[in-house]
Amino acid sequence: MKNWKVPQYEIDANGCWIWQWDKAKHGYGRITIKGKRMYAHRFMYELHNGPLDPDVELDHLCRNTLCVNPEHLEPVEHSENLRRGGNAKVSEKLVDGIRDLYVHGFTQKKIADSLGMHPSQISRIITGDAWGRPNIGPGSRRPQKLDLEKARQIRRLYQTTKTSTRKLAKQFGVSSHTIAGILNGKYWKE
């Protein structure tokens, strides 16, 4: 190859090959080959192991997105990569907090910026594509704990007794963000 330069990386104490060239905003290394931009970890993996099917993604087993060590990368389907990577740094408590902020009117971008996360990850958490779909009505992938009648009951209790969302959540076996969504009309709309 004309003007070919060996990709630059530094090896850290964990054996990660840390990419030293161009980096994307979301933390992955990038390289341009023959005018085509691609992820550096994919380039290095294919350089060492041969081409991958375009639908296959590489999971960073080391959880370091700048690592280009082929031994730290595993070819997986997109859904598996999301399950592994999207949830690796997120706890169930944080997921509930994210959903609660969204139900209370915060935008996905504002939530992502405040937590240092990518907006697409926030979107996947809110919709249930990551961390499972919240129990918020028809279309949920989990067994329903609530139905329209229970949602009406929750609204009546809140209006007549001013029971807190936390107490209602405990009483009905759902999260407080689900209760807030019902009260705000985002879930189980009439």
C-alpha positions as CSV (number, residue, x, y, z in Angstrom):
1,M,0.0,0.0,0.0
2,K,1.3,3.4,-0.9
3,N,2.1,5.7,2.1
4,W,1.1,3.0,4.5
5,K,1.9,3.7,8.1
6,V,1.7,1.1,10.9
7,P,-1.3,2.0,13.2
8,Q,-0.2,3.6,16.4
9,Y,-1.2,2.2,19.8
10,E,0.3,1.9,23.3
11,I,0.0,-1.2,25.4
12,D,-1.3,-0.6,28.9
13,A,-1.0,-2.8,32.1
14,N,-4.1,-4.8,31.1
15,G,-2.7,-5.7,27.7
16,C,-5.0,-3.3,26.0
17,W,-3.7,-1.7,22.8
18,I,-4.8,1.9,23.3
19,W,-5.5,3.6,19.9
20,Q,-3.4,6.8,19.5
21,W,-4.8,8.2,16.2
22,D,-8.2,9.7,15.4
23,K,-10.9,9.2,18.0
24,A,-14.7,9.6,17.6
25,K,-16.7,11.6,20.1
26,H,-18.3,8.5,21.6
27,G,-14.9,7.0,22.6
28,Y,-13.9,4.7,19.7
29,G,-10.8,4.9,17.6
30,R,-11.2,5.6,13.9
31,I,-9.0,5.1,10.8
32,T,-9.5,6.0,7.2
33,I,-8.4,3.5,4.6
34,K,-8.7,4.4,0.9
35,G,-11.1,7.2,1.7
36,K,-13.3,4.9,3.8
37,R,-13.6,5.7,7.5
38,M,-14.0,2.7,9.9
39,Y,-13.6,1.8,13.5
40,A,-10.0,1.2,14.5
41,H,-10.8,-1.9,16.5
42,R,-12.6,-3.5,13.6
43,F,-9.8,-2.7,11.2
44,M,-7.2,-4.2,13.6
45,Y,-9.3,-7.3,14.2
46,E,-9.8,-7.9,10.4
47,L,-6.1,-7.2,9.8
48,H,-5.2,-10.0,12.2
49,N,-8.1,-12.4,11.7
50,G,-9.5,-11.7,8.2
51,P,-12.8,-10.0,7.1
52,L,-16.0,-10.0,9.2
53,D,-19.5,-10.2,7.9
54,P,-20.8,-6.5,7.8
55,D,-23.6,-7.4,10.3
56,V,-21.2,-8.7,12.9
57,E,-20.0,-6.3,15.7
58,L,-17.0,-6.6,17.9
59,D,-17.5,-6.6,21.7
60,H,-14.7,-5.1,23.8
61,L,-14.2,-7.9,26.4
62,C,-11.9,-5.5,28.3
63,R,-14.6,-2.7,28.2
64,N,-12.1,-0.2,26.9
65,T,-13.5,1.3,23.7
66,L,-10.1,2.6,22.6
67,C,-8.6,-0.9,22.8
68,V,-7.7,-2.4,19.4
69,N,-6.1,-5.7,20.7
70,P,-7.7,-8.5,18.6
71,E,-7.5,-10.8,21.6
72,H,-9.7,-8.4,23.6
73,L,-12.4,-8.4,20.8
74,E,-15.2,-10.9,20.2
75,P,-17.5,-11.0,17.2
76,V,-21.1,-10.9,18.3
77,E,-24.6,-10.0,16.9
78,H,-25.8,-6.4,17.5
79,S,-28.3,-7.5,20.2
80,E,-25.7,-9.3,22.2
81,N,-23.3,-6.3,21.9
82,L,-26.0,-4.0,23.2
83,R,-26.9,-6.4,26.1
84,R,-23.2,-6.7,27.1
85,G,-21.9,-3.2,26.5
86,G,-25.0,-1.1,27.0
87,N,-25.6,-2.6,30.5
88,A,-22.0,-3.0,31.6
89,K,-21.7,0.4,33.3
90,V,-25.3,0.8,34.3
91,S,-27.0,-0.5,37.5
92,E,-30.7,-1.2,38.0
93,K,-30.9,1.8,40.3
94,L,-29.5,4.0,37.6
95,V,-31.9,2.6,35.0
96,D,-34.8,3.4,37.4
97,G,-33.4,6.9,37.9
98,I,-33.1,7.5,34.1
99,R,-36.6,6.4,33.5
100,D,-37.9,8.5,36.4
101,L,-36.1,11.6,35.0
102,Y,-37.6,11.0,31.6
103,V,-41.1,10.6,33.0
104,H,-40.7,13.8,34.8
105,G,-40.0,15.7,31.6
106,F,-36.2,15.7,31.2
107,T,-35.1,15.1,27.6
108,Q,-33.0,12.1,26.6
109,K,-30.2,14.5,25.6
110,K,-30.2,16.3,28.9
111,I,-30.2,13.0,30.8
112,A,-27.3,11.7,28.6
113,D,-25.3,14.9,29.0
114,S,-25.7,14.9,32.8
115,L,-24.6,11.3,33.1
116,G,-21.8,11.3,30.5
117,M,-23.7,8.7,28.4
118,H,-24.6,8.6,24.7
119,P,-28.2,9.6,24.0
120,S,-28.8,6.4,22.1
121,Q,-28.0,4.4,25.3
122,I,-30.5,6.5,27.2
123,S,-33.1,5.9,24.5
124,R,-32.6,2.2,24.7
125,I,-33.0,2.2,28.5
126,I,-36.2,4.3,28.3
127,T,-37.8,2.2,25.5
128,G,-36.7,-1.0,27.2
129,D,-34.4,-2.2,24.4
130,A,-31.7,-2.2,27.1
131,W,-32.5,-3.4,30.6
132,G,-35.9,-4.8,29.6
133,R,-39.1,-3.0,28.9
134,P,-40.6,-1.3,31.9
135,N,-44.1,-2.6,33.0
136,I,-46.0,0.3,31.4
137,G,-48.8,-1.1,29.4
138,P,-49.6,-3.0,26.3
139,G,-46.5,-3.9,24.2
140,S,-44.4,-4.6,27.3
141,R,-42.2,-7.7,26.9
142,R,-42.7,-8.6,30.6
143,P,-45.8,-10.0,32.2
144,Q,-48.1,-7.1,33.0
145,K,-48.4,-6.1,36.6
146,L,-50.8,-3.3,35.7
147,D,-53.9,-2.9,33.5
148,L,-56.1,0.0,32.7
149,E,-58.3,-0.6,35.7
150,K,-55.3,-0.6,38.1
151,A,-54.0,2.6,36.5
152,R,-57.4,4.2,37.2
153,Q,-57.2,3.0,40.8
154,I,-53.7,4.5,41.1
155,R,-54.9,7.8,39.8
156,R,-57.9,7.8,42.2
157,L,-55.8,6.9,45.2
158,Y,-53.3,9.7,44.4
159,Q,-56.0,12.3,43.9
160,T,-58.1,11.4,46.9
161,T,-55.6,10.3,49.5
162,K,-52.4,12.1,48.1
163,T,-50.5,8.8,48.6
164,S,-46.9,9.3,47.6
165,T,-45.6,7.7,44.3
166,R,-43.2,5.7,46.4
167,K,-46.0,4.1,48.5
168,L,-48.2,3.5,45.4
169,A,-45.2,1.9,43.7
170,K,-44.7,-0.5,46.6
171,Q,-48.4,-1.2,46.9
172,F,-48.7,-2.1,43.2
173,G,-45.3,-3.8,42.8
174,V,-43.9,-1.4,40.2
175,S,-41.3,1.4,40.2
176,S,-42.1,5.0,41.2
177,H,-41.2,6.1,37.6
178,T,-44.0,3.9,36.3
179,I,-46.5,5.5,38.9
180,A,-45.3,9.0,37.8
181,G,-45.9,8.1,34.2
182,I,-49.4,7.0,34.9
183,L,-50.1,10.2,36.9
184,N,-48.6,12.4,34.1
185,G,-50.6,10.6,31.4
186,K,-47.6,9.1,29.7
187,Y,-48.7,5.5,30.4
188,W,-52.2,4.0,30.4
189,K,-53.7,7.1,28.7
190,E,-57.5,7.4,28.9
